[in-house]
Amino acid sequence: MPQLNPSPWFAILVFSWMVFLIFVPSKILAHIFPNQPTPQSAKTPKTGAWEWPWL
C-alpha cells in the first residue's frame, strides 16, 4: 500500500507550508488598494424630531 509510505507526502506537506509561509504573506502585504479611503467629516448631521401626521 503506497499511501502508507510517509516520505513523499511529508515532503509535499513541508513544501506546501513553506510556500504558504514565505510567498503568500509577502504578496498579501504588497497589495495596494486602488482607492484610498477619505476621512468622514467629524461634524454630526442635525436631526430633528419626526412629526407624525396622524397624531
RASUL-V53428 format. One line per field, one symbol per residue. ss: DSSP state (h for helix, s for strand, l for the rest). phi: phi as a letter, one per 20 degrees, with the letter a starting at -180 (. if undefined). burial: + if it has 24 or more other C-alpha atoms within 12 Angstrom, else -. Layout:
ss: ???
phi: ???
burial: ???
This chain:
ss: lhhhlhhhhhhhhhhhhhhhhhhhhhhhhllllllllllllllllllllllllll
phi: .ffeefffffffffffffffedeffffffefdffdefefffefefeddfeeffed
burial: -------------------------------------------------------
